[in-house]
Amino acid sequence: MKYYIGVDGGGTKTAFALFNENKEMLEYIEGPGSNHENLESSFDGASDIIIEGLNSLCAKAGIALGDVSFTLMGLAGIDHEYQYDAMCEQLRIKGLRNFEVFNDGFIVVKAGSESGCAIGYNCGTGVCCNGIDADGNRLQLAGLGRFSGDISGGVDIAIKAFELVYNELFLGLEKTLITDIIRERLGFTGREKFLAFIEKMEGENAGEYIREFVGSFFEAAKRGDKPALAYCEKMAQRGAELIAALSHELDFPGDEIEVVLSGSINVKLDNKAYIDMLLSKAEALSGKKLRFIKLKAQPVIGCINWIMQDYAK
């Protein structure tokens, strides 16, 4: 039996999966986030997390890491060549052999696409848009926060939701349903109490409050809230620009391009109005028919699909 490992490294957790040559998952574990940008110890600390996870996975399966034929990793934060080089160097220093590293956005394409060449649009905590064409050419857009105009990540939406409520309560601007929904969900009384959410959204349990604000935002949009829908329009426009750019710069054969949607914003929330806007705008800007596919498989499945396609011997 041959063994292969896939790694999906994100900002909050890292998934490790062991497969056989039939693409059957034999073992699975999760570890801490391995995005070097979130760690004080940077690439050294991130590579430690990965090596520890790989060894733990193999120990659980009763094999040695040396028994694994190939390891393919999709890692958040690997956006540029120098980051790729730095991570690979650390992994080699720590003894890893026979591996390849990509940005985590690319394994989404391999996990959700039927053809293996597609565009992946991921909106989770942050945003990235990745494409792999029929010739294997890869291109990544976004992922640089404000520097690349990213506005559709969970943190971005939560801050926008806060801003819209702030505008109503403190500036007397347009009313938004988000205010009442947040009041119902989190129980604040009075506008001064509302400001306390800033500390909570930056504190130890930030994720919980960010999810509440994001959920409230899309609930308001679902009910036809004008301020929320206006921001959905902006998010859809920016997402469409990213998707269209990849459709033009890469070579996708046929009359239709697959677009794999991933991340909590794109696949876990009730946000049909936003997704419909995104599809309409992306088709208009690209001039091509697009088939949106919401990712159902774990992203780490993209690792074994890619291994068997290009690296298995």
N, C-alpha and C positions, 0 to 999 in steps of 0.2 A: 504494500500500500504506500502511496505517496501522500505526503502531507503538505498543505499550503496554509498560510496565515494571511488574513485580511485585517487591517487596522483602520478604524475610523476615528481620528483624533479631533475632538472639538474643544471648545473653550471650557465647558463644564464637566465633560466626561469623555473617556476614550473607550471604544468598543474593540475587543479582540476576539476573533473567531478563527477556529481551526477547521479546515475542510479536508476532504479526501479528493482523489482525482475524479470522482463522480459529482463533485460540487455539493456533497452532503456536509452539513455542518455537524462536526463531531463534538466540539466544546465551544463555550462562549463565556466570557467574563467582561466585566467593566471595571475601569480604573478612573483615576482623577483626570481632569482636563489636561491636554498636552499641547495646547497652543502656547508656543514660546513667548508670544507677545504679552501673555497674562502672567508670566512667571518672573520673579526677580532674578532667578538663576538662568533665565533665557534658554538657549539651546541645550546647555548642559543639563538643566533641570528637566526639560521636556524629554530629552533622550533617556534620562534615568527612568522617567515614568514609563516610557515605551519599552525599554529593556526589561524592567521589572514586570510589566504586564505580559510580555512575550514569555518570559520564564515561568510566570505563574500559570499561564494558559497551558503551556507544555507539561508542567508538573501535574496539573489537573487531569490531563489526558494520559499521563504515564509515559511520556516520551521526552527526549532531550531536544533542545532548540536546534542542535546540529542535525536532527532527523528531518527537519523541515526543508523541503526542496526550494521554496521561494516564498517571500513575504512581500506583499504589496500594501502600501499605506497611503491613505488620503488624510492629510493633516491640515487643519486650519492654521493659518498664519504663514504657510509656505506660498507666498505670492510672487516672489522674485527669485532670480537665479542665485543671488548671494545667500538667501535664506535656505534654499535647497542645498547649496554646497555646504553651508555651516551645519545643517542638520545631518546630512549624510556623513560628514567628517566625524561628528560626535558618535553616531551609531557605529561607524567602523572602528573607531578607537575602543569602543566598548564591546567589540567582538562580533557584531552582526555581519553576516555575509549573505549574498544572494537576495537582494532586496531592491525595491524601487519606491520612490516617494513622489507623490503628486499633491496638489492642493485638494482638499476634501471635496470641493465642488465638482471635480471631474469624476469621482466614483459615483456620484449621484446619476450622471449620464449613463454609466455602465450598469447601474442597478435598475433603472427604470425604463431605459430605451429598449425597444424591440430590435432595432437595427444595429445598435452599438454606436451609431453616429447621430448626434442630436445636440440640442442646447439644453443646459440645465440652469434653472433659475431658482436659487435658494434664498429664502428670507426666513431666518431664524432670529438669533440675537442680532446678527448683522446681515449683510447682503453680499452675494457674489453671483456672477453669471458666467458660466463656463460652456465652451463648445468643443466637440470633437467631430471632425468631418470624416468623409469616406476614405480619405487618404491618411487618416491618423493625425492630422494636424490639430493642434490644441491652441486655444486662446481663452484667456480669462479677462473679464472686465469687472469693474467695481471691487468691493472688498477693502477699500481704503478709507472708509468712513466719510467724513465731510469732504475730504480731499477728492473723492471720486463721486461726490453728489449723492451718496447713499441716503435714502430717506424712508426705506420700507422695512427696516429691521424692527424687532420688537422694542428695543430701547428708543428708537426714533419715534415710533408710534405712541409709546407711553408718554414721552415728553410732549408730543403734539397734543395728546388728549389732555394732559395737565394744562398746557398753554390755553387750549380752548375754554376750559373751565375757568382758568384764571382771568381770561379776557372778559368772560361774563360777570364773574363775581367782583372783580376789582376795577375793571375799566368800563363796565356797562355796555359792552359790545354785544354782538349777536348771541342770543341764547342757544344753548346746546343741550340735547337730551343726555349727554355724557354726565352733566352735573347731577341730575337726579339719579342716574344709574349708579354712579360712584357713591352717592349718598346712601342709596339702598344697600349697596354691596359692602361698603366699608364704614358707614355710619358716622360720618363727620357732621358736626353741627357748627355752622358759622364759618365765615371765610377765613378767619385766622387759624382755625383748626385745620382747614384744608391745606395750608402751607406746611403743616407738619409732615405731609406725605413726601416732601422733598427729601428729608432725612431718611425716611423709611425706604425710599426708592434708591438710595445710595448706601444703605446699611447692610447688615448681615443677611437679612431676609429680603433683599432687593427683588429677587426673582418673583417672589409671591406677589408683591405690589405691582411690579411691571406687568405681570400676567393679568391682574385685575384691571389695570388701566387699558391694556390692549383689548381685553374682552369687552370692556365697557364701550370702547371706541367702535368696535365692529357691531355690537348690539345696537348702538345709536344709528350707525349707517344702515343697518337692516331695517330700522324703523323709519328711515327716510330723513334723518337729521342732516340739514344742509351743510353745516360746518364740517361734519365728519365726511360726508360724501364729497365735498370740495377737496379735502385732503386725499381721499381715495383716488380722485381724478389725477392729482399730482403724482401719487405713487404709481398709478397705472401708466402715466405718461413716461416716467423715468424708467420703469421696468420695460416698457415697450421699446424705448430707445436702446436699451442694452441688448435686448433680444434681436432687434432689427439689425444692429451693428454686427452682431455675430453672424446673422443670416447672410449678410453681404460680404463679410471678410473671409468666411470659410466656405468650402465647397460641399453643398448638400445636394445630392442627386434627387431626381424625382420631383413630383409636383407638390409634395407635402413635407414639412419639417416637423419632427417630433420635438416637443419642448417639455422636459421633465420638471415639474414643480415640486419643490421640497422645502423643508423647514416648517416650523410651527405656524408661521403666518400664512403660508400658502396651502397647507394641507390639513391643519388641525382645527381651524376656526370656521365658523359659519359666516362666510364673507363672499357669497355669490356675486353681489353687486360689484365688488372690487375685481374679482377674477374675470367677470364678463367685460368690464372696462379694459382690463389688461389684454385680453385676447383681441378685442376689437381694435385697439390702438396698435398692438404689435403687428397684426395682419396688415393694417393700413400703412404702417411705416416700412415694413419689410417687403410689401407687395407680393407676399407668398401666403399660401394656406398653411396654417399652423395647427398641429394637433397637440393640445395640452394633455399631459399625462400626470396625474397626481401620484407621487411616489408612495407605494404601499409597502414595498420590501424595505428591510433595513438597509441603509446606505452601504454597510459593510459587505452586502451581497455583491455590490459592484466590484469589489476587490477580486473575488474568486472568478467572476465573469471575465474580468480583464486578464487575470492570470492565465486562465484556460485559453483565452483568445490569442495572447501574445507571448506568454512567458513559460508555459508548461512544456517540458521536453519529454 
